[in-house]
Amino acid sequence: MKAADLRVTLCGTELDNPVIPASGTFGFGYEMSEIYDINVLGSIALKGTTKDARFGNPTPRIAECREGMINSVGLQNPGVEEVIKTELPRLRNVFRKKAIANISGFSIDEYAYCSSLFDREDSIGWLEINISCPNVHDGGMSFGVSESSAAEVTKAVKAVTSKPVFIKLSPNVTDIVSIAKACEAAGADGISLINTLLGMRIDLKTGKPVIANKMGGFSGRAIKPVAIRMVYQVYEAVKIPIIGMGGIATAEDVIEMMMAGATAVQVGAENLVNPYACPEIIADLPRVMKKYCITKLSDITGRAH
């Protein structure tokens, strides 16, 4: 049997492998270079970035659960201009590949502004647009819960960048397929899914919610079956590539997610449990590929269909 070929192509750019640390679980990337060579990664999704600096939500904002965690960090970041001025040069010093800029906003103009700035950066290969943010001009509902607002964000971002645009979808909706199709129709180059589910923990001693904001994003191994199902459904409905995420912790999980329809796969909460999760998954992929008679990883995208 030939040597395992881990390469995949994402919107015309070849990655050495499909494994990417998910936004919010890997900082701006360079921090992790102190413990291993981050160039083994396919790419890196940077910490969510907004137009203005954000301190984030009140603490406590993390709660552990069986097989997962809840977070309500609140997009803590130094703002897009500071990220470009300070964080990207630090990453360029240790990472020779293209990174994914993850952009959040509270209005259409904010999404467009951040995207236009990242568009000028050579070290950024793709834009990942997080539409799980509340729309401050439309009653606070998430941009990602309606087809029209998801499409509006997509169009606004596509108008200001030539880089491939992936729209990151929230699973907290009735019909994820219709929203994915609306993003594709509005010009999206790809879809990232899933973002966190909505969860909550209660402290038995106090009888009150553990998280200061009461609820937060539930992630970790427990959500993988939901993520696999949604990636499978969206793959059936769109022709653009999918970056799949949600509960990925092993090489087997990566292969399952790709068979459901993902071209590349992001690893999120597992990085917080095990900082070496991504390189360990990459190192184990050839063994698992051999077990299932897979020579070329790019061949298995959508195999479950």
N, C-alpha and C positions, 0 to 999 in steps of 0.2 A: 504493500500500500504506500502511495506517495506521502511525502511529508505534509502535515496539515497546513492548509492555506487559510490564515485568519483574516486576510484582507477583505474590506468591504468598501464600497464607494458611496459617499453621501453627497448628493447634488453635485457630482462631477469631481469631488475631491476624494482621493484614496486615503483610507485610514489603515494603519498597520493591523488593527483589530477593532471590533465594534464596541469595546468597553470604555465608557465615559463616566467619570464621577458626576453625579447630578448636582445641579445648582443648590447652594445652601448647605451642602454637606462636605465641602472641600475648600471653603474660603475662596481666595483668588488664585489658588493653585500652588504658588511658590512656597507657601508655608509647609506643604507636605514634602517639598524637595529635600528637606533636612533629614527625612527618614528613608527615602528611596528615590531612585531616578524616575521622575514622573514622565520621562519621554517614552516609557513602556506603554503608556496609555494611548488609546485611540485619539482622544481629545480630552478637553476639560470644559465643563459648563461652569462658568464663573458665578460667583455669588450674585443674587438678584440685585439689580442696580436701578435706582430711581433718579429723577431729575435733581431733587434736592437731597441733602444729607438727612438720614433718619436715625434717631436713637433707638427706635423699636418700641415694642409694647412693654407695659409694666411687668415686673417679675412677681411671682414665679411664672415662667413661660415655657418650661419643659416638664413633661410628666411621662414616666415610664409606664409601659403596659406589657402584658405577656405578648411576645412575638411582635413588639413594635414600640412606638413612642408617639406622644402628642407634642407638637410644638406650636407656639404662638409668638415667634420671635418678632414678627412685625417688620420684615424687610430692613433690618438694621444695615446701613451701608453709608459710605462717606459722600454719596452723590456722584453723578456721572462724570463731572469734570475732574473731580479728584481721583476717581477710579482710572481715568485715562491718563492723568498726569503722573500718578504715583504707583498704582497697583499694576497696570499693564507693563511698564518698564521692568518692574521687579520680576514679573512672570517671564518676560522675554529673556531675562538673564539666565533662566534655568530650563526653559521649555522651548524647543525649536519648532514645534508644530502649531497649527492654527487652533485657537480656542473658540468656544461658543460664548457670546455675550448674552446673558439673561437679563431681560428688560421688563420692568414693572412700571405701571403708571396709574394715576388717578384721574386722568382725562386723556382724550385722544391726542391733544397737543403734546402732553408729556411723553407719550409713547413715541410720537414722531420726532420730538426733539432729541431724545436719547438715541434713537435709531440713527438719526442723521449724524450724530457725533461718532458713534461706533463704526459707521460706514467708512470713515476716513482711516481707520486703523488696520494696517496690514496684518497684524497678528490675530485679528478676528476673522474667522472663516465663515461663521454663520451667526444669525441673530435668532434667539429663542425668546418669544414674546409671551410673557406670563399674563394671561387674561383672567386670572382668578382674583384680580384686584377690584375693590369697590369703585364704581363709577360715581364720583362725587357730584357730577352734573345730572345724574339720573336716579336720584333717590338712594344711592349707596349700594344698589344691586351689582353683583359681579358682572364684568364685561363678558365673562365666559358662559353666562346662563342663557343668553339669547342669541339666535342666529344673526340678527341684524347688528347688534353691537359687536359681536365677534368679527363679522365681516367688515364693519366700519374701521376697527382697529387694524385689521389686515391691510385694507386699502391704504390707510394713512401711512403705515410703515413701508409698504411696497413703493409708495410714491417718493420716498426719500433715501432709498438704499438700493444698491445693485447686488448686495450680498443675499444669499439664500435665507429666506425667512421661514422659521418653524414656529407655529402657534402652539403654545403649551395649554392643553385643555384641562379644565376642572372635571372630575368625575361626579361632582355634586349636582348632577342634572338628570332630567328624565330621559333625554334622548341625545346621547353623545354623537351619534352618527349624523344627525341633521346639522349639528354645529360644525363638525369636521367638514361636511360637504359645503357649508356656507363659507368657511375659510378657504377651501380649495377654489370655489367659484370666485372669491374675491382676490385670488392671486397668490395664496400661500404656496410656498415651495415644498413644505413638509408639515407634519403634525408631530408634536411631542405629547405623549400621554402615558400614564395619568399623573396629575398632580395629587396632592394629599386628599384623603377623605376627611370629613368633619367628625371629630371625636371629642370625648369628654371623660374626665376622671373625677371622682368625689373622694375626699379625705374622710375616712370613717371616724377619725377622732374629732374633727371639727364639724363634720356634716356639711362642709362647703366644697365647692369645686377647687381642685388642686391648682389649676391655671388661673391667673389673675383675670384673664379675659373670658373665663368660664369654659370656652370651647377653643379648639385648635386643630391643626392639621394632623391627621393620623397617618403614619407611614410605618414601614417595616415589613417583615416577612408575611405578616397576616394578610396584607392587602394584595398579594400576588394573584390569587385567582380572579379578583375583580379586574386587575390590570390586564391580565391575559385575555379575559373576555372582551374588554373594551378595545384592545388592540386588534383582536380578531374581527370584531364588528366593523371597526373603522377601515381596516385593510380591504374588506369586502366592498366598501362604499366609495373609496377614493383611489386615485391613481398616483398620488404623490407619496414620497417615502415617509415612514414613521420611525421616530425614535421612541422606543418602548421603555417604560420604567414603572416601578411599583413592586417592592418586595424582592428585588433581585439580590441574591446572596451567594450564589454558586455558579459554576460553569454550566451545570445542567439548567439552571434558571435562565441563563442567557440564551441557550439553544431553544428552550421552550418558548421564550418571548419572540425569538426570531421566527420560529415555525408558525407562531400566531400571526406574524406579519411585519415584525420590526426589521429595519435595515441595520440599525445600531441600537445599543442598549445602555441606559444610564443606571448606575448604582448609587442609591441615596443613603437611607438610614444605616445600611450595613457599614458604611465608612465610619460612622460614629461609634459603632460597636467594636469594629476592627479596622484600624487605620490602614492595614495592609490588604484589605478586602479586594481591591481592584487588581493589584499585581498578582495576588494569589489566584483569582479567577482566570486571568489571562494565562498564567502558567499552567493551569489545569485544563484549559480548553482543548489542547491537542489530545490529551488522554480521553476526554469524554467524546470528542469527535471520532477517535479510533473505535471506541466502544460501540458507537452507533453508525459506523461505516460512512462517516462524513469526511470527504477530502477537502472540499472547498466550502468555507462557512457561508459565503455569499449565496450559494446555491439553495440554502434552506429557508430563506425568507419566504414566508407564506406557504410553506410545505403542508401545513395542516388544512389548507383549503382544497 
